[in-house]
């Protein structure tokens, strides 16, 4: 396994992670891959790959057409999302209590990448990626605007991978980076440092094997005095922060970490439909119908109901009329189209189903299992990105617009309370937990 292959694996994972999104945002998604916080990378990567590969070009076109069609969604309160062509009010007007706007660079001019909230007013950020060889962790006070250096991340000399999977808990910060020393196997080295600052120290080395086939690790979580993680191919492990050999979590040998202590497995196009509480043994199964593709959280599932149809297509030919081959084989004469029948969010037991707006994309993590990023069109077919609250039916304009090249940045956010994205010289920091 070479560093080039390792890097390729990560970049491809990043691309697949955002495949269902509008194509113009793909480049930004790939660039942001190394800075994502505790995302369900393995689950969403697989979901994205299944939709595109199985559905083919026809499925993609069908999905885009469905997205563009006027189809107002109604929330729990009966408040409908704005009609097609109408942009909702800015997020700082709809939910001002959740919005912090801070400079997009530190006072010394360095660019930074938000990771997570250490406290309600303290943002953990990273500098040095990808614009430098030295990486640092900082705490940033959202009220005073003052940054404080926590530690320098040990350099990953000889490795293509920067620090990733940053998590915090119990006054400690952890992350991992891929290493391959001469003559040794590739490993994911887990590090830790006190949140108050200090010198990072290694916790353990996790064998990776062939990451092109098996993936890296994800789901890094601090639990009391331990670190929990999972292999992207499945299997949850636990290791003391003080160091030692990772031990498999009983009953979770094929599972992925959703939100500790909840871990789950994937069945077809249903992700985290079956959950296990790794501490109590409690199980939660979600209601999933035969025509549905879902991604579930601890309390809710979001998804789409789809209808697939196989249609005949002409094999591609060159200008002379000669048939073009797909590699060493003849190109298929059929393709599978996908029609999205509905988009929904509901409780795991199947109750309280609500319709989601047309711009909802399966595989996109919903903040607090409630807030969905939804694409749409404003006046003059201008592409916009909004935040939709499934509890109230309210929507807010995130203010993100295509740049001169037509690409749109994708907000950085997972299932937790934090969502961040830059606009011009400002960084928007959204604390979704502040929205009641």
C-alpha positions in Angstrom: 0.0 0.0 0.0 1.7 3.2 -1.2 1.1 6.8 0.1 -0.3 7.6 -3.3 -2.9 4.8 -3.1 -3.7 5.9 0.5 -4.3 9.4 -0.6 -6.4 8.3 -3.6 -8.5 6.2 -1.3 -9.3 9.2 0.9 -10.0 11.5 -2.1 -12.3 9.0 -3.7 -14.1 8.6 -0.3 -14.5 12.3 -0.2 -16.0 12.4 -3.7 -18.4 9.6 -3.0 -19.4 11.2 0.3 -21.0 14.0 -1.6 -22.0 12.3 -4.9 -25.8 12.9 -4.4 -25.2 16.7 -4.0 -25.3 19.1 -7.0 -22.3 18.4 -9.2 -21.1 22.0 -8.8 -20.3 21.4 -5.2 -18.3 18.3 -5.7 -14.9 19.9 -5.8 -15.5 21.7 -2.6 -16.6 18.5 -1.0 -13.4 16.7 -2.0 -11.3 19.5 -0.7 -13.1 19.5 2.6 -12.9 15.7 3.1 -9.9 15.8 5.5 -11.5 18.4 7.7 -14.9 16.7 8.4 -15.9 16.1 12.0 -17.1 12.8 13.1 -19.1 12.2 10.0 -20.8 8.8 9.1 -18.3 8.5 6.2 -18.6 4.8 5.7 -22.4 4.7 5.7 -22.9 7.7 3.4 -20.1 6.7 1.1 -21.8 3.4 0.4 -25.2 5.0 0.0 -23.9 7.5 -2.5 -22.1 4.8 -4.5 -25.1 2.6 -4.6 -27.4 5.3 -5.9 -25.0 6.5 -8.7 -23.6 3.1 -9.8 -26.9 1.2 -9.7 -29.0 4.0 -11.1 -26.5 5.2 -13.8 -26.8 8.4 -15.7 -30.6 7.9 -16.1 -31.1 7.7 -12.4 -29.1 10.9 -11.8 -31.1 12.8 -14.4 -34.4 11.5 -13.0 -33.4 12.6 -9.5 -32.4 16.1 -10.7 -35.7 16.5 -12.5 -37.6 15.5 -9.4 -35.6 18.0 -7.3 -36.3 20.9 -9.7 -40.1 20.2 -9.7 -42.2 22.5 -7.5 -43.2 20.4 -4.5 -43.7 22.4 -1.2 -43.2 20.3 1.9 -45.2 20.7 5.1 -43.7 20.6 8.5 -45.1 19.4 11.8 -46.7 22.8 12.4 -48.2 23.0 8.9 -45.8 25.8 7.8 -44.8 25.2 4.2 -41.4 25.8 2.7 -41.2 28.7 0.3 -42.5 28.1 -3.2 -40.1 27.4 -6.1 -38.2 30.5 -7.0 -38.6 32.2 -3.6 -35.7 32.4 -1.2 -36.5 32.1 2.5 -35.2 34.8 4.9 -31.4 34.7 5.9 -30.6 32.4 8.7 -29.4 35.3 10.9 -33.0 36.6 10.7 -34.8 33.3 11.2 -32.6 31.9 14.0 -30.3 34.8 15.2 -29.6 33.0 18.5 -27.8 30.2 16.6 -25.6 32.3 14.4 -22.0 33.4 15.1 -20.2 35.3 12.4 -16.5 35.5 12.9 -13.4 36.3 10.8 -12.5 33.5 8.4 -8.8 33.8 9.5 -7.1 34.0 12.8 -5.7 37.4 13.9 -2.3 36.4 12.5 -3.8 35.8 9.0 -3.8 32.0 9.2 -6.7 30.1 7.6 -8.4 27.7 10.0 -10.8 24.7 9.8 -13.6 24.3 12.5 -13.7 20.9 14.1 -16.2 20.9 17.0 -17.6 22.9 19.9 -15.6 22.3 23.1 -18.1 24.4 25.0 -21.1 26.6 24.1 -18.8 29.6 23.3 -15.5 27.7 22.4 -14.8 26.4 19.0 -12.0 24.0 18.3 -10.2 24.8 15.1 -7.2 23.4 13.1 -4.7 25.3 11.1 -2.0 24.2 8.6 -4.2 22.0 6.3 -3.7 22.0 3.4 -1.7 25.2 3.2 1.2 24.2 5.4 3.3 21.4 6.8 2.7 22.3 10.4 -0.7 21.6 11.9 -2.0 23.2 15.1 -5.1 22.9 17.3 -6.6 26.1 18.7 -9.6 27.0 20.9 -11.4 30.0 19.6 -13.6 32.1 21.8 -16.8 32.9 19.8 -17.6 35.9 22.1 -14.2 37.7 22.4 -12.7 36.4 19.1 -9.5 35.4 20.9 -7.7 32.2 19.8 -5.5 30.1 22.1 -3.0 27.6 20.8 -3.6 24.1 22.3 -0.9 22.1 20.7 1.0 21.3 17.5 -0.1 18.1 15.9 2.9 15.8 15.3 3.9 16.0 11.6 2.9 13.1 9.4 6.2 12.8 7.6 6.1 10.3 4.8 2.3 10.0 5.0 -0.3 11.4 2.6 -2.9 11.8 5.3 -3.4 14.7 7.6 -4.9 14.6 11.1 -8.5 13.5 10.9 -11.5 12.4 13.0 -11.0 15.0 15.7 -13.2 14.3 18.8 -13.2 15.6 22.4 -14.6 14.6 25.8 -13.7 14.6 29.5 -11.2 17.4 29.0 -9.3 15.5 26.3 -9.0 15.9 22.5 -8.2 12.9 20.2 -7.5 12.5 16.5 -5.9 10.0 14.2 -3.4 10.1 11.3 -2.2 7.5 8.9 1.4 6.4 9.2 3.7 3.9 7.4 7.2 3.6 8.7 9.9 1.9 6.6 9.5 -1.8 6.7 6.3 -1.7 8.8 2.6 -1.9 8.0 0.3 1.1 7.6 -1.4 2.1 10.8 -3.9 4.7 12.0 -2.1 6.3 15.0 -4.5 7.7 17.6 -3.2 10.8 19.5 -4.5 12.7 22.5 -3.8 16.0 24.2 -5.6 17.8 27.1 -8.1 20.4 25.9 -6.3 23.0 28.1 -3.1 22.4 26.1 0.0 20.4 26.3 2.2 18.0 24.4 0.3 15.3 22.3 1.1 11.7 23.0 0.2 8.6 21.0 -2.6 6.4 22.4 -2.3 3.3 20.1 -1.5 2.2 16.5 -4.5 0.6 14.7 -3.5 -1.8 11.9 -5.1 -0.7 8.6 -4.2 -3.4 6.0 -5.3 -2.5 2.5 -7.2 0.8 2.9 -8.3 0.7 -0.8 -10.4 -2.3 0.1 -11.0 -2.1 3.8 -11.0 1.7 4.5 -9.5 3.6 7.4 -11.2 4.2 10.8 -14.0 6.5 11.8 -16.4 7.2 14.5 -13.7 8.3 16.9 -15.3 9.1 20.3 -14.0 9.8 23.8 -15.9 7.7 26.4 -14.9 8.3 30.0 -11.2 7.3 30.0 -11.3 5.4 26.7 -11.3 6.0 23.0 -13.9 4.2 20.8 -13.5 3.8 17.0 -14.7 1.6 14.2 -13.2 0.3 11.0 -14.9 1.7 7.9 -15.5 -1.9 6.8 -17.2 -2.6 10.2 -16.1 -3.5 13.7 -16.1 -1.3 16.9 -13.1 -1.2 19.2 -12.2 0.4 22.5 -8.8 1.4 23.9 -7.8 3.3 27.1 -6.6 6.8 26.7 -3.6 5.8 28.7 -2.6 3.4 25.9 -2.8 -0.2 25.1 -4.1 -2.6 22.5 -7.6 -1.9 21.1 -10.2 -4.5 22.2 -13.3 -5.4 20.2 -16.6 -4.2 21.7 -18.6 -7.3 22.4 -21.6 -7.8 20.1 -20.3 -5.0 17.7 -17.9 -7.0 15.6 -19.6 -5.9 12.3 -21.0 -2.6 13.5 -20.3 1.1 12.9 -20.4 4.0 15.4 -23.5 6.2 15.0 -23.5 8.1 18.3 -22.0 6.3 21.2 -23.2 4.1 22.8 -25.4 3.4 19.7 -23.7 1.3 17.0 -25.3 -0.3 14.0 -25.1 -2.3 10.8 -26.1 -1.6 7.3 -28.6 -3.7 5.3 -28.7 -3.0 1.6 -29.8 0.6 1.2 -30.9 1.0 4.9 -28.1 2.5 7.0 -28.3 2.2 10.8 -31.8 0.8 10.5 -30.7 -1.7 13.2 -29.1 -0.2 16.3 -27.4 -1.7 19.4 -26.7 0.1 22.6 -23.1 -1.2 23.2 -23.4 -0.5 26.9 -26.8 -1.8 27.8 -27.6 -4.3 25.0 -30.8 -2.5 24.1 -31.8 -2.9 20.4 -33.8 -0.5 18.2 -35.0 -1.6 14.7 -36.4 0.9 12.3 -39.5 0.5 10.1 -38.3 0.4 6.5 -40.5 -0.4 3.5 -39.5 -2.4 0.5 -39.2 0.6 -1.9 -37.4 2.9 0.6 -33.8 3.9 1.0 -33.0 5.4 4.4 -30.3 6.7 6.6 -31.3 6.6 10.3 -30.2 8.3 13.4 -30.9 7.3 17.0 -34.5 8.6 17.0 -35.4 9.2 13.4 -34.9 8.0 9.8 -34.7 10.2 6.7 -35.0 8.7 3.2 -36.7 8.4 -0.2 -39.2 6.1 -1.7 -38.0 5.2 -5.2 -39.2 3.3 -8.3 -36.5 1.8 -10.6 -37.2 1.0 -14.2 -34.9 -0.7 -16.7 -34.9 1.0 -20.1 -33.2 0.3 -23.4 -30.4 2.6 -24.5 -28.3 2.8 -27.6 -24.7 1.6 -27.3 -22.2 4.5 -27.9 -20.6 4.7 -31.3 -17.8 6.8 -32.7 -18.1 9.1 -35.8 -17.6 6.3 -38.2 -20.4 4.4 -36.6 -18.2 1.8 -34.9 -19.4 0.6 -31.6 -17.4 1.9 -28.6 -16.5 -0.7 -26.0 -16.7 -0.1 -22.3 -13.2 -1.3 -21.4 -12.8 -4.9 -22.6 -16.6 -5.5 -22.7 -19.4 -4.3 -24.9 -21.3 -1.5 -23.3 -24.7 -2.4 -21.8 -27.8 -1.9 -23.9 -30.0 -1.2 -20.9 -29.9 1.4 -18.0 -31.7 1.8 -14.8 -33.7 5.0 -14.2 -34.8 6.1 -10.8 -38.0 8.0 -10.0 -38.2 9.5 -6.5 -41.8 9.1 -5.2 -41.4 11.0 -2.0 -38.8 12.3 0.5 -39.5 11.9 4.2 -38.4 11.9 7.8 -40.1 9.9 10.5 -39.5 8.3 13.9 -37.8 4.9 13.9 -41.0 3.2 14.8 -42.6 4.5 11.6 -44.7 7.2 13.3 -44.9 10.9 12.7 -43.8 10.8 9.1 -43.3 14.2 7.4 -42.5 15.1 3.9 -39.1 16.7 3.2 -38.5 19.3 0.5 -37.5 18.3 -3.0 -33.9 19.5 -2.5 -33.3 17.0 0.2 -30.5 14.5 -0.7 -30.3 11.1 0.8 -27.1 10.5 2.7 -26.8 14.1 4.0 -26.4 14.1 7.8 -29.1 16.1 9.5 -27.9 18.2 12.4 -29.5 16.9 15.7 -31.7 14.6 13.4 -33.8 17.7 12.7 -32.0 20.2 10.4 -31.5 19.3 6.8 -29.5 21.1 4.1 -31.8 21.6 1.1 -30.8 22.8 -2.3 -33.2 24.9 -4.4 -33.6 27.6 -7.0 -34.1 31.3 -6.4 -35.1 34.0 -8.8 -33.6 33.6 -12.3 -32.7 29.9 -11.6 -30.0 31.0 -9.1 -28.9 28.0 -7.0 -29.3 28.4 -3.3 -28.7 26.3 -0.2 -31.2 26.5 2.7 -31.5 24.9 6.1 -34.9 23.2 6.8 -36.2 22.5 10.3 -38.2 19.2 10.1 -39.8 20.0 13.5 -41.4 23.3 12.5 -41.3 23.4 8.7 -39.3 26.6 8.8 -36.5 27.3 6.3 -33.6 29.7 6.3 -31.3 30.8 3.6 -27.7 29.9 4.5 -26.4 32.6 2.1 -24.2 30.2 0.1 -24.1 31.0 -3.6 -22.1 29.5 -6.6 -18.8 31.1 -7.2 -17.4 32.3 -10.6 -16.6 28.7 -11.5 -20.1 27.5 -10.6 -19.1 25.5 -7.5 -20.8 25.9 -4.1 -19.2 25.2 -0.8 -20.9 22.5 1.3 -21.4 23.3 5.0 -19.3 21.2 7.3 -21.5 19.4 9.8 -22.6 16.0 11.0 -25.3 14.7 13.4 -24.2 17.0 16.2 -25.0 20.6 17.0 -22.3 22.4 14.9 -22.5 23.5 11.3 -19.8 25.8 9.8 -19.1 27.4 6.4 -17.2 30.4 5.0 -18.7 33.2 3.0 -16.2 35.7 1.7 -14.1 36.8 4.7 -16.5 35.5 7.3 -17.0 32.1 8.9 -20.6 31.2 9.8 -20.7 29.1 13.0 -24.2 27.7 13.7 -25.0 26.2 17.0 -28.2 24.2 16.2 -28.8 23.4 19.8 -29.7 27.1 20.4 -32.8 26.7 18.2 -35.8 25.7 20.3 
